[in-house]
Each structure stands twice: as C-alpha cells, then as structure tokens.
Amino acid sequence: MRVSQVVLTQAKPDASQFAPLVAIAPQLVLAFGSVAALREGADAMRQAFAGAHIAGCSTAGEISSQGVSDASLVVTALAFDTSRVCQVSTELGDMEDSLDAGRRLAQGLSTLGLRAVLLFGQGVQINGSAVLAGMSEVLGTEVPIAGGLAGDGGAFAQTWVLDDQGVSSNRLVCMGLYGAGLRFSHGSFGGWTPFGPARKVTRCAHNVLYELDGEPALAVYKRYLGDHARDLPASGLLFPFAMLGRDHGELGLIRTILGINEADGSLTLAGEIDPDGYLKLMHASTDALVGGAETAAEAARDMQAVQGAGLAMLVSCVGRKLVMGGRVDEEVEAVAAVLGQAMTLTGFYSYGEISPFGSASECKLHNQTMTIACISEAV
C-alpha cells in the first residue's frame, strides 16, 4: 500500500498540482476541505483522478500530516496492492429519509469480502444514527464503518459531500473496502467530564429532545448554561450531553446540540436519543481533550495487526476545536506521536463522528469525540 498527500491553500487548484498523487496510480482518493476549497477543487480532482474513486466532504477544519488547517484542501491518495474499492452514493431527501438512505447505501455493497466501510454525509439536515441503523440492518454489525458528517466552518447552514459525480449538498457516499490483505483498526474517545445531576428523558422523538424530568428541555438546558445561553445554539458545542442508560450507567456516547426551537422548547441533537435513558451535561479542558485523542490513538494502534506504512483518518468534532482554540494542533500531534511517522494522517473536524464503539465492530454516531480509523495492507 502506498499513500501520497498534498495540502493546497490557493483559491482554485488545477489538475497538475495532483501529479505526485497521480504518480502512485491510486484506487481511492480522499479529499477534505473548506466549503469553498472543496467546491472549487472538485472538477480538477475528477480530471486528475479519472481512474480512481473520489470521496470526501466539506469541513469545520482540515487535518493532515502537517497538522490542522482552515480554508485548505487536503487530498490523500491510496494505492492498494491487493485490496479493492467500491463506491455507492444516494441522495438524502430530508431528515426523515435517513434510515432508508442508510439501507440504500448498504444494499449497493456486496458483502463478499467486505472488510470495512468509509462513510461521509451532509452534516445539517440528517439523522446520522438512523443512517447507521439502516446500514446495519443490511450489513449486520460485524463490518466496521468509519467516517463523519460534513461541516461548513461552524455555520451549520449548508455542507457538501464529494463523490465520483462531483459535489452535492444532499448526498451520502460510502466506500466499501475489500480484500483479505486489508487491515483496519479503530479507536474513539472523548475526554469530556460530566457535571450536574442526571436528567430523565421524559419526551423525545428520534433526535429531538422535548422534555427532561417533565420540563421543556430547552428551559432546563438554558438554566444550566447561564450566560452562555444567549449564544445558543453555537454555545451548545461547548456543553454536550453524556448519554446514560436506564441504570444511570455511562454508555460512552456523547450528543451535541445542533439546534433549538423556542416555540416548543425542544433541542435537536446530532443523533438518536434513548427514550428510556438519562442525559447529563458535560464540559472539558484542552488537556483532557488532548488526553482523549491520545487514548483513541492507543486503541487504534493496539488493534492494528500490521505495523508500518498506512493511513490514519482522524475525524474530530468542531466542538473540541472550539474548546481548544489555538491549541487544537495538540490533539493531532498526540495522535501522530502514538501512531508513528509511517502513518499518514488525514481527516477533518465534523458535525458528527462515525466509528465502531469500543473494541466491537458495531458502529455508532459519536459527538465531541476523536475517532481514528487506521488502514493498511498485509505485506
């Protein structure tokens, strides 16, 4: 397996700038960039990589082996020795179409020899948990899925997904990775600290939270946020929810606030809510988040059966980036130190992270989490 990467910062790239990537004859090209960079670079990438599958999305910050950047385009080419790649895309009608969209994506993949799936989706009008549930219905829970929901620099207005057809604001794309020699490992960890009492979910519908302990969810949330409440929904990225089970036990899943509804007092979260569970507010420090990224990298490294050259795809939450501010590079540096120089880093800051949960293959939508997927081939 060979990996080559370029990081472009100029307004509009041309196909010649991808020459080092074309030289390795890739089967798969991953591209993550700002809204402007991705849209302006899409045609040049399709021209340069006519013989490869292209996938990626717009971001709230780009990750590469050089660190974290904004308003850039990170393009990474993968040339496999024995593995093969299949791409499936579908249009997302609206948020209610999320479950069926996941089914459509999975139905387009052959399960024979399928080792892992990479998934990228638009990040605003989507229920990421439902997409994954639909895919799992078809593929089962043994095939690991990794990826994330697109961003638009923190605006939460319109995000974009790139596939072989170009860019779209309502498309989902997945890449099936096949072959006995493919090695795939993963890790995910947050680093956030719960505070305050656990609140019972008393009314919700999918990813919309209406009531906590019998009160309008928005009123409860504002009471805890205090002065930060005036900056909602943006300030919600700084205070996500920890999902707890019926026994108040932590599940390891975090949910971010995507939007608020003053009329009915509801909160829209980035993923499904357990109607019988509990929620608890969380906050974090930069040191804790960097430690969480390091823990995720250690999990991916320890699972990796083959050491050596490969690709590590990092998908981290925009909320983490906001908390860390000018120190955001530290979490990427921590991952690089664990995985070593042989691993090329790519990825983005997202509106939802997609990764297997813990050491199992079953995939979940995460929020406020550093997720890492390592891809390599056996020699």
JOJO-V303320 format. One record per backbone hydrogen bond with DSSP energy under -0.5 kcal/mol. NH is the residue of the N-H (numbers start at 1). CO is the residue of the C=O. E is the energy in kcal/mol with one decimal. If there is no record, write none. Layout:
# JOJO-V303320
<<NH/CO/E> <NH/CO/E>>
This chain:
# JOJO-V303320
<<2/79/-2.5> <4/77/-2.0> <6/75/-2.4> <8/6/-0.5> <8/73/-2.8> <17/14/-1.7> <18/15/-1.6> <19/16/-1.6> <21/18/-0.9> <22/18/-2.5> <23/19/-1.9> <24/21/-1.1> <25/22/-2.0> <27/78/-2.1> <28/78/-1.7> <29/53/-2.5> <30/76/-2.8> <31/55/-2.1> <32/74/-2.2> <33/57/-1.5> <34/72/-1.6> <38/34/-3.0> <39/35/-2.2> <40/36/-2.5> <41/37/-1.6> <42/38/-1.0> <45/41/-2.2> <46/42/-2.4> <47/43/-2.1> <48/44/-2.4> <49/45/-2.8> <50/47/-0.7> <52/49/-1.8> <53/27/-2.5> <55/29/-2.4> <56/162/-1.6> <57/31/-1.2> <58/160/-2.6> <59/33/-1.3> <60/61/-0.5> <60/349/-2.4> <62/69/-3.1> <63/347/-2.3> <64/67/-2.4> <65/345/-0.6> <67/64/-1.5> <69/62/-2.4> <73/8/-2.4> <74/32/-3.0> <75/6/-2.6> <75/73/-0.6> <76/30/-2.9> <77/4/-3.2> <78/28/-3.1> <79/2/-2.8> <80/78/-0.6> <84/178/-1.8> <86/176/-2.1> <88/174/-2.4> <90/172/-2.1> <92/170/-3.6> <93/91/-0.7> <97/94/-1.4> <98/95/-1.6> <101/97/-2.6> <102/98/-2.0> <103/99/-1.8> <104/100/-2.6> <105/101/-2.2> <106/102/-2.2> <107/103/-2.5> <108/104/-0.9> <108/105/-0.8> <109/106/-1.7> <113/111/-0.6> <114/111/-1.3> <115/177/-3.0> <116/177/-1.3> <117/144/-2.2> <118/175/-2.3> <119/146/-2.4> <120/173/-2.6> <121/148/-1.5> <122/171/-0.7> <126/124/-1.4> <128/126/-0.7> <128/270/-0.7> <131/127/-1.8> <132/128/-2.0> <133/129/-2.2> <134/130/-2.3> <135/131/-2.0> <136/132/-2.6> <137/133/-1.7> <138/134/-0.9> <138/135/-0.5> <139/135/-3.1> <140/136/-2.1> <144/115/-0.6> <144/142/-0.6> <146/117/-2.6> <147/354/-2.2> <148/119/-1.8> <149/352/-2.7> <150/121/-3.3> <151/58/-2.1> <153/59/-1.5> <155/152/-1.1> <161/168/-2.8> <162/56/-2.5> <163/166/-2.3> <166/163/-1.6> <168/161/-1.9> <172/90/-2.6> <173/120/-2.6> <174/88/-2.8> <175/118/-2.7> <176/86/-3.1> <176/174/-0.5> <177/116/-2.9> <178/84/-2.7> <178/176/-0.5> <179/113/-1.5> <182/179/-1.2> <183/376/-3.5> <185/374/-2.0> <187/372/-1.8> <189/370/-1.8> <193/283/-3.5> <195/281/-2.6> <199/279/-3.2> <201/277/-2.3> <202/200/-0.7> <202/211/-1.6> <203/211/-1.3> <205/208/-2.4> <207/205/-0.6> <208/205/-2.2> <209/207/-0.6> <209/267/-3.3> <210/203/-2.2> <210/208/-0.6> <211/203/-2.2> <212/215/-2.3> <213/200/-2.8> <215/212/-2.2> <217/210/-2.6> <218/265/-2.5> <220/216/-1.9> <221/217/-2.5> <222/218/-2.7> <223/219/-1.8> <224/220/-1.5> <225/221/-2.0> <226/222/-1.8> <228/225/-1.8> <229/226/-1.7> <230/227/-1.1> <231/228/-1.6> <232/229/-1.7> <234/231/-0.7> <235/231/-1.4> <236/233/-1.5> <237/234/-1.8> <238/235/-1.6> <239/236/-0.8> <241/255/-2.9> <242/280/-3.5> <243/253/-2.6> <244/278/-3.0> <245/249/-2.9> <248/245/-2.1> <251/243/-1.8> <255/241/-2.7> <258/256/-0.6> <258/268/-3.3> <259/268/-1.5> <261/266/-2.2> <265/261/-1.5> <266/261/-1.0> <267/209/-2.4> <268/259/-2.9> <269/207/-3.1> <269/267/-0.6> <270/256/-1.7> <273/206/-2.2> <275/273/-0.7> <277/274/-1.8> <278/244/-1.9> <279/199/-2.6> <280/242/-1.7> <282/240/-1.8> <283/193/-2.0> <289/285/-2.0> <290/286/-2.6> <291/287/-2.1> <292/288/-1.9> <293/289/-2.1> <294/290/-2.1> <295/291/-2.0> <296/292/-2.2> <297/293/-2.1> <298/294/-2.3> <299/295/-1.9> <300/296/-2.0> <301/297/-2.7> <302/298/-2.5> <303/299/-1.3> <304/300/-1.2> <310/342/-1.4> <311/375/-2.7> <312/344/-3.1> <313/311/-0.5> <313/373/-3.1> <314/312/-0.7> <314/346/-3.4> <315/313/-0.5> <315/371/-2.5> <316/314/-0.5> <316/348/-2.0> <318/350/-2.2> <320/317/-0.7> <321/317/-1.5> <322/318/-2.0> <323/319/-1.9> <324/320/-2.5> <325/321/-2.0> <327/324/-2.4> <328/325/-1.7> <330/327/-1.9> <331/328/-1.2> <332/328/-0.8> <333/329/-2.6> <334/330/-2.0> <335/331/-1.6> <336/332/-2.5> <337/333/-2.2> <338/334/-1.4> <339/335/-2.5> <340/336/-2.2> <343/340/-1.3> <344/310/-2.5> <344/342/-0.6> <346/312/-2.2> <347/63/-1.0> <348/314/-1.7> <349/61/-2.7> <350/316/-3.0> <351/149/-1.9> <352/149/-0.5> <353/366/-2.7> <354/147/-2.4> <355/353/-0.5> <355/364/-2.0> <357/362/-2.7> <358/356/-0.6> <360/357/-1.2> <364/355/-2.5> <366/353/-4.1> <366/364/-0.6> <370/189/-2.4> <371/315/-2.3> <371/369/-0.7> <372/187/-2.9> <373/313/-1.9> <374/185/-2.8> <375/311/-3.1> <376/183/-2.1> <378/181/-2.7>>
